[in-house]
């Protein structure tokens, strides 16, 4: 599975599984990423706000794998909502990581976190278009191979599509068993936008659920393996996070297929809150 790719609408290949690095410190992430790459991971996901870009850049340079075989994603912070701010953020990320280009840059959130979580009605449509302009220029100049968004709803994405000649290639959102935002997934897939699934294991909250445990036992796999495979069979790109080399290896051992009947059962699991 680690050797398999999706292809974005612009032709760029993106590995089907990424290593998530949220809450891994800048010093610890070096060893974590090196371990992941030694296992076979080629897609590393970070963000400015994770504060570990420097360590990830160091691991990329030290790992012994050619840069063009690796796929590195980062994100513009939730509160950067201007053209100049986004332009500088991309340059700063390149400099921190010591890389000549980034494979994917996302807008981390359509609005500042405090407003997003409070359900604010302010859309930030114009601000996101300004950020998108900077990202589009970075993409067209070759500093970034692909651009996209994260946590965006349909209206947020449609705003970019309606006012730019480059539409998002990716939308990274929370998707896992017990949390299926079907409407936005269908919209993205209809518009040829790849959906990446962060927190595919619901930050550990799937463990202990009787229905999920029973199906994991049926297939002879762990709950994380079942949940990652579930996202893959939906055509999504999961981003499991682990600092354990054994767990990283297990998370990529996905040589089994969940039956249609069991996919339906998993799709009906009661809502599980993971954040």
C-alpha positions in Angstrom: 0.0 0.0 0.0 2.9 2.4 0.7 3.9 2.2 -2.9 0.5 3.1 -4.2 -0.5 6.6 -5.3 -3.5 8.7 -6.1 -3.2 11.1 -9.0 -4.3 14.7 -8.5 -6.2 16.4 -11.3 -3.0 18.3 -12.4 -1.2 14.9 -12.8 0.9 15.0 -9.6 1.1 11.6 -7.9 0.4 11.6 -4.2 1.1 8.6 -2.0 -2.1 7.0 -0.7 -1.1 7.1 3.0 0.5 9.9 4.8 2.2 10.1 8.2 0.5 12.7 10.3 2.8 14.7 12.6 0.5 16.8 14.7 1.6 17.1 18.4 5.1 15.7 17.6 7.8 18.1 18.7 10.4 19.5 16.4 13.1 17.4 18.0 11.2 14.2 18.2 9.8 14.4 14.7 13.3 13.9 13.1 13.5 10.3 14.4 9.8 9.7 13.8 10.0 10.7 10.1 13.2 8.8 9.6 11.6 5.7 11.0 8.5 6.2 8.8 10.6 6.6 5.7 12.7 3.5 6.5 9.4 1.5 6.7 8.3 2.9 3.3 6.3 6.0 4.0 6.8 8.6 1.4 4.2 11.2 2.3 4.8 13.4 5.4 2.1 15.9 6.5 2.9 18.9 8.7 1.7 22.5 9.2 3.3 25.8 10.4 1.3 25.5 13.6 2.7 22.1 14.4 6.0 23.8 15.0 8.0 20.9 13.6 8.8 22.0 10.0 12.5 22.4 10.8 12.8 18.9 12.1 10.9 17.4 9.2 13.2 19.2 6.7 16.2 17.8 8.5 14.8 14.3 8.4 14.0 14.7 4.6 17.7 15.7 4.0 19.1 12.9 6.2 16.9 10.0 5.4 18.8 8.8 2.3 15.8 8.8 0.0 15.8 11.1 -3.0 13.8 14.3 -2.5 11.7 13.6 -5.6 10.6 10.3 -4.1 9.1 12.1 -1.0 5.9 14.1 -0.7 5.9 16.9 1.8 2.7 18.8 2.8 2.4 21.9 5.0 -0.3 24.4 5.8 -0.8 28.1 6.0 -2.0 29.0 9.5 -5.7 29.7 10.3 -5.1 33.3 11.0 -3.0 34.2 7.9 -5.7 35.8 5.7 -3.8 38.1 3.4 -1.9 37.9 0.1 1.3 39.2 1.6 1.0 37.0 4.7 0.4 33.9 2.7 3.3 34.7 0.3 5.7 35.2 3.2 4.4 32.0 5.0 5.3 29.9 2.0 8.8 31.4 1.8 9.2 30.9 5.5 8.2 27.2 5.3 10.6 26.6 2.5 13.4 28.2 4.5 12.6 26.4 7.7 12.6 23.1 6.0 15.5 23.9 3.8 13.6 22.7 0.7 13.6 24.0 -2.8 9.9 23.2 -3.3 6.9 21.9 -1.4 4.7 19.2 -2.8 1.5 20.4 -1.3 0.4 23.6 0.5 -3.1 23.8 2.1 -5.0 26.7 3.7 -5.3 25.2 7.2 -8.8 26.6 7.9 -11.4 28.8 6.1 -11.5 31.1 9.1 -9.5 31.6 12.4 -10.0 28.7 14.8 -11.9 30.6 17.4 -14.5 31.7 14.8 -14.7 28.3 13.2 -15.4 26.5 16.4 -17.8 29.2 17.6 -19.8 28.9 14.4 -19.2 32.5 13.2 -21.2 33.6 10.2 -18.3 35.6 8.7 -17.3 33.8 5.5 -13.7 35.1 4.9 -14.4 34.6 1.2 -12.4 37.7 0.1 -9.5 36.9 2.5 -9.3 33.3 1.3 -9.2 34.5 -2.3 -6.2 36.7 -1.4 -4.4 33.8 0.3 -5.3 31.6 -2.7 -3.8 34.1 -5.1 -0.5 33.8 -3.3 -0.7 30.0 -3.3 -1.6 30.0 -7.0 1.4 32.1 -7.8 3.7 29.8 -5.8 2.2 26.8 -7.7 2.6 28.4 -11.1 6.2 29.4 -10.3 7.1 25.8 -9.3 7.7 26.5 -5.6 4.7 24.3 -4.8 3.6 21.3 -6.9 0.0 21.3 -5.7 -2.3 23.5 -3.6 -5.5 22.8 -1.7 -7.5 23.5 1.5 -8.3 22.0 4.9 -11.5 22.0 6.9 -13.3 23.8 4.0 -17.0 23.4 3.5 -18.7 23.4 0.1 -19.3 27.2 0.1 -15.7 27.9 0.9 -14.4 25.7 -1.9 -17.0 27.0 -4.4 -15.8 30.5 -3.7 -12.3 29.5 -4.9 -13.6 27.7 -7.9 -15.8 30.6 -9.0 -13.1 33.2 -8.7 -9.9 31.5 -9.7 -8.6 29.6 -12.7 -7.0 27.0 -10.4 -9.3 25.0 -8.2 -8.2 23.2 -5.1 -6.6 19.8 -5.7 -7.1 18.5 -2.1 -9.5 19.1 0.9 -8.1 17.7 4.1 -11.0 17.1 6.6 -11.8 15.0 9.6 -13.2 11.6 8.4 -13.3 8.4 10.4 -15.7 5.6 11.3 -18.3 7.3 13.3 -17.8 10.7 11.6 -18.8 10.7 7.9 -19.3 14.1 6.3 -20.9 12.6 3.2 -22.0 15.8 1.6 -18.6 17.5 1.4 -16.9 14.2 0.4 -19.4 13.7 -2.5 -19.0 17.3 -3.5 -15.2 17.1 -3.6 -15.1 13.8 -5.4 -17.6 15.2 -8.0 -15.2 18.1 -8.6 -12.1 15.9 -8.8 -10.8 17.2 -5.5 -9.0 14.5 -3.4 -10.2 14.2 0.1 -7.6 13.6 2.8 -8.8 12.1 6.0 -7.1 13.4 9.2 -7.7 11.6 12.5 -8.6 8.3 10.7 -8.5 6.6 14.1 -10.5 9.3 15.8 -7.5 10.0 18.1 -7.9 6.5 19.7 -11.6 6.8 20.4 -12.6 4.0 18.1 -11.0 1.5 20.4 -13.5 0.0 22.8 -16.5 0.4 20.4 -18.1 -3.1 20.3 -19.2 -3.0 16.6 -15.8 -1.8 15.4 -13.9 -4.2 17.7 -16.0 -7.1 16.4 -15.2 -6.3 12.7 -11.5 -5.8 13.4 -11.5 -9.2 15.1 -13.4 -10.7 12.1 -10.6 -9.5 9.7 -7.8 -10.3 12.1 -6.6 -6.8 12.2 -6.3 -3.9 14.7 -8.9 -1.2 15.0 -6.5 1.4 13.4 -5.9 -1.0 10.5 -9.6 -1.4 10.0 -10.3 2.4 10.2 -7.5 3.2 7.7 -8.6 0.6 5.3 -12.2 1.9 5.6 -11.1 5.4 4.5 -9.0 4.0 1.6 -12.0 2.0 0.3 -14.0 5.3 0.3 -11.4 6.7 -2.1 -9.9 8.9 0.7 -6.3 9.5 1.7 -5.8 8.7 5.4 -3.2 10.5 7.6 -2.6 8.2 10.6 -0.3 9.6 13.3 2.1 7.5 15.3 5.5 7.9 16.9 5.9 4.1 17.4 7.8 2.4 14.6 5.8 -0.9 15.2 2.5 1.0 15.0 3.5 2.8 11.8 4.4 -0.5 10.2 1.2 -2.1 11.3 -0.9 0.9 10.1 0.5 0.3 6.6 -0.3 -3.5 6.6 -3.6 -3.3 4.8 -3.7 -6.3 2.5 -7.3 -7.1 3.2 -10.6 -5.9 1.9 -13.7 -4.9 3.9 -16.8 -6.4 2.4 -19.6 -4.1 1.1 -21.9 -5.3 3.9 -19.3 -4.5 6.6 -18.6 -1.1 4.9 -22.3 -0.3 5.3 -22.2 -1.4 9.0 -19.2 0.8 9.6 -20.9 3.7 7.8 -23.7 3.6 10.2 -21.7 3.6 13.4 -23.1 6.3 15.8 -21.3 9.7 15.8 -17.9 9.6 17.6 -16.3 12.9 18.6 -12.6 12.9 18.3 -11.5 16.5 18.8 
